[in-house]
Amino acid sequence: MPLEATKGKEDIDASIRVMIVDDSAVTRWMVQSIIDEQDGMKVAGSAHNGIQAIERIDSIKPDVILLDVEMPEMDGIETLKAIRKKYHELPVIMFSTVTEKSAAVTLEALALGATDYVTKPHKEGGREAAMEAVTTRLIPQIRLLARPSVHKVRYAPNSTPTATTIESPVETVIPKPRSSKINRIDAVVIGASTGGPNALADVIPLLPEDLEVPVLVVQHMPPVFTQMLADRLETRSPLRVVEASSGMLVKAGSVYIAAGGMHLGVKRVGAEVFTVALDDPPEHSVKPAVDVLFRSAISLWGGAILGVILTGMGEDGLSGSKALVEAGGGVIVQDSQSSLVWGMPGSIAKAGLASEILPLADIAGAITRLVHIASRRRASS
């Protein structure tokens, strides 16, 4: 059945309804063929440009929209703006090619209210590779964002107030944040995934220009996107923000973002510390991975590290946070209410490894406060 023939069709089941907006008929066919094979999910309709999409949303009634970035007549940005004027909470996943232009537009779309993004598979990989890429990257995002199962997270007494999350199907009891007195902080290491670009935009620009330690960041993103993310944060931040490559001198007051497709590590040469781009296998199916950065940082600075885990799907950062706590460091995690996905931070909170569980709006202030306190302790010792 052609994609357009599903327009206006009334569904009698409870499947997640997906709407595809893409000017490529081949892309629409490929994505529909994959989605329609999934249990509890179906393509309810499509559009080949933004104008047609806006006209069809009310009749299709999608649970999630997959929106192409580059389209004729009305591109992804203008379509997203129109969607957000009327449908404030409808999940919109941007479907972007891995190009500099598309990466910049995708980051703009996230800032304008897109829920998440997925990159289109490379054409040179062939049809089977493309199908596999869409299945492994897109389907989990649709399931997660289309109909989140909201449940209560109950914190231990004298802990953080109750909140909600979208990853676990049952009530979860979160241990009280651990008591942590960090006497020395030589670096801040941050990990983020789904929802991370916007979260980082709410943290990095609020860090002070005179921050006395370097900041190293892993955001799960492909090549090109991480450079665009660094450039975007650089224009908004008092700190210097760069995409990390091997051999960069690690300095206080600078932010180093792991390059897409490479892990980020650090090494000491004499009295100086330098970044290292590591071409090791993916961990947690991602590259760069947060755990790799944490391990490398701990091997260099020991427990003199403040870890920060922001919104993200999965458990990348859990083992690294455990190692950091065992070494004497502390970990701040974003709370469930302000996280798009409380997977990464939630796994650390549930394991009792978090020293603080904070709303996103309070994290930059907490980093600044803890670094300043540790600096004063070091100066007086």
N, C-alpha and C positions, 0 to 999 in steps of 0.2 A: 504493500500500500504506500503510495507517495506520502511524503511527510506532510504536505499541505492538505492532504485529504483528511487528516485527523483534526483539522480545525473545527472547533465547536462541538466535537463529539463528547457526549456525556459518559463518564466512566462509572462503572457500577462496583468497582473494587476500591481498595484503600492503597493502591500503589502510589509511590512518590511520582508526581507529575512533573516532567522536565520539559522545558521549552528551549529549543535551539535557535539561536539567532546568528546566522552566518551566511555570507554571500556565496560561499562555495557549496555547490550541490554535492560534491564528493565528500566534503567534510561533514555535511549534514547526514548523508547516508551512512558514513562510517560510524559516526557517534551514535546514531539511532540504532544501528545494527548491534552495537555493543550494549547500549542501555536496555534495549528490549529483551536481551538475553538474561538480564539480571532479575532475580527474585524481588518482588515488591517495588519495581521501578519500571517506568514506561515513558516514552516520548509522547506527550499529549498534543504537541503541535510545534510548528516552526515558523520562521520568517527569514527572508533573505536580505532584509535591511532593517534599520532602526524604525523607519516610519511604519512599515508593516508590523513590526513587533509591537509597537505602542497600540496599534489598532486591534491587535489580537489578544492581548493579555487578559482582558475581561472574559472573553469567550473560552480561552484555553484554561484559565485558572491554574497556572503553574505553581508548584511548591518551590521550584528553583529555576532560575534562568541561566543558561550558558550563553554568554555574550561575546561575540567576536570583537576584537579591538579595531581592526581596519575593515571598513565597509563603505561602499559608495552611498551617496544621497544623505545618509545620516550615520556618522561613525559611532564607535562604541562609547566614546565620552559623552557625546550629545544624547545618545540613547539612554545611557545611565542617568544623566541629569533628568531626563524626562520621566524615567521610571521612578526615581527617588522623589519627584514632586508629588506623585500620587500614591506610590507603594513604598512606604518608608522602611518596612521590615522584610520585604520580599528578598530572599537570598539571591544575589547575582554573582556568578563566577565568571570572571573575565577569561577568555580563551585566547592566548597570545602566542605569537611566534617569537622565537629567541633571536630578536634583532634589537639593535640599540634603540631604534624608533619605537618599537612595540614595548620594550622594557620601560622606557620613559613614560609612555602613555599608560601602561598598566599601573605604574606607581601613582600616576595622577588619578587614575580611576579608583584606586584603593583609598586615596585621600578624599575622594568625592563620595565615598560611600559604598563602593563595591565590597562584597563580603570576602572574596578571596580570588585567587587566580590559579590557572593551570596552564602550563606551556604546551603548545602543540608539538607533536612528535616531528623529528627531522624527516624530510621526504626521502633522503638518501638511505634511510634505514629499511625501506621497503614496507609493503602493506602489512605483513605480519607483525613487524616490529612496531609499526604505528598503532595497530590494534592493541597490542600488549601494553604499550605506553599509556594509551587512553584508559585501558582497563585498570591498570595499577595506580594511576595518578588521579584520574577524574572520578571514578566510581566511589572510592572512599570519601571524597570531598562532598559529593552529592548526598550520600547517605548521612553524613555528619551534619551538614548544614541545612538540608531540606526540612527535616522533621526531628529536631533535637529532642531527646528525651530528658526533660527538665526534672531534676529531683533535688531533694534537699541534702546539703552537706552539713552535718552536725559537728561542731567543734567541741573539743574538750572544755570543761569548766575553766573560767578565767582566761579564755582564749578569744579568738576572733569571732564576731557575730556570725549568725547563720547566713549562708549564701547558697547560690545555685550553680550547677555545672551542667554540661551537656554531653559528658562522656560515659558516666556510669549509670546503669539502669536501676540501681537500688540506693537506699540511704547509706552514706558513708560517714564514719566517725573519724574526724581529723585530729590527730594528737595536738596537744598544746605546743606552740613553738618552743624549741629548745633554747635554754639560756646560753647565750653566746657572748663572750667578751673578747673581741679581737684586739690584741695589743699592737698588732702591726698589719698594715695593708700596703703591699707593694704594687698591686694591680687589681683591677676590677675585670671580671670575665662575665660576659653576658651571652645567654643562649635564647633563641626564639625561633618559632616556625610559623604555623598558620596564624594570621593576624599580626605577625611580628613587625612588618614594615610600619604600620600605623602605631604600634606600641613603641617602637624605637623612636618614632617621630615625636612621641610624647615624653620620652626620657632623655635622649641624647641632647637636644637643644636646651634643656633646662639644667644641664651640668655646668658648673662655673668655669670660666676661662682659666682660673688659677687652680684647677683640680690638680692635686699633688701627685697623682699616679696615672699611668696609662690605662686605657680601656680597650679590651679586645672582645670582638663580637663575632658570634656565629649566627647567621640568619640562614635558614634553609632556603636557598635560592640557586637558580642555575647561573652559568656564566653570563656576562653582560648585565644581567639584572643587579648583581651585587655592585658593579661599578656605578650603575645609575642610582642605586640606593645610597652609596657613599656620597656621590655628587649632590644628591638631594638633601641629605643630612648636613653636608658641609655648608651649603648656602643658608641653613637655618640655625647653625650652632656656633657658639663662641669658641668651641674646641675645633682643632684641626681634625677632619674626618677623611680617611683614605681607604681605598680597597687595598688590602695587604698583598704584597708579593715578597718573595724571599729576599732577605738582606736589608730590610728597612730597620733603621735604628728605632727602638721602642722608647718613646719619651713621654714624660708626664704631660698631661694636657692634650694628648692626642688620642684619637679613636681609630682602631685598625679593624676593618671588617673583612672577614674571611672571603676570599674569592670563590665564586661558584665553581664547582668541579674540583676544588682542592681543599684539603684539610688545612687548618692553621695551627702552627706550633710556635714555640719560642726557643731560643738557645742563647747561651752566654758566651761571649768572646772577650776575654779579659774582664774589664770592668763594665762592659756594655752588653745590652740585651738586643737581639735582633729577631725579626720575624722569620719564620720558615714555612714555605708552602710545601705541603706533604702530599705526594701523589699515591697515598696508600688506598686500599680498597674501601668502599663505603662502609659505614657502620649505621645500623638501624635503617639501612637502605637509603642513606643520605650522605652527601659529600658536598660541602663540609659537614662535619658532625660536632656537636657540642662536647661530647665526651672526650674526643681527641684533644680539643683545646684545653679542657680542664686537666687532663692527665699531663700534658706538656707543661702547663703553667705550674702545676704542683711539683713536677720534677725540678723546676727552676726556683720557685719561690716558697715551696713547702706550703705551710698553712697560712702564710701572709697574703691571703687572697680573699676578696669578697666576691662570691658568686651571685649571679642574678639570673633567674629563669623566668622568662616572660611567656605569654600565650603560645600554645603550640600543641599539635597532635602527636601522640606517641610518648615514649619515655626516654628520648635522647636527653642526656644531662643527668639522669638518675644515678648511674654508677659513678660519674665524675663528681657529683655532689656528695655522694657517700664517701669517696676518697678524700674530698676536700674537708669534710667535717672531721673525719678520722685524723687528718693532718693538723687540725686545730683552726681551720677557717670557718667562715659563716656563709650561709646562703639565704638570700631574700627571694621569695617567689611572689608572683602576681596572684591576686585572689581570683576566685572563680567568677564573681559578679562582673569584673572588668575584663575578663579574658574572653576572647572569641571562642577558644577551645581550651579547656582546663585539663589537658592531657599531660604535658611536660611539667608544668608547675604543680599540678595536682598529684602526680606520682611522687614528687619530692615531699610535699606536705603530708601525704598519706603515710610515707615512710618515716615520718617524724624527724626529717632532716632539716626542715626550714627553721631559721632563727627568727624570721619575720614573714608574715603573710599579709601583703599590702595591696590596696587598690592601686591601679596604674598611676593615678595622679600623685601618689605619695612616694613613688619609687625613686625618682631623681633626688628628691629631698633627703631620703634615707641614705642613698649612696653618698651624697655630699656630707651629711652629718657623720656617718660612720668613718669615712676617710679622714675627716677633720679631727674627730676624737682620737683615732689611731695615731694621727700625725702628732697631736699634742702629747700623747702618752710616750711616743718614741722620743720626742724632744726633751721630755722631763726625766727620762730614764738614764 
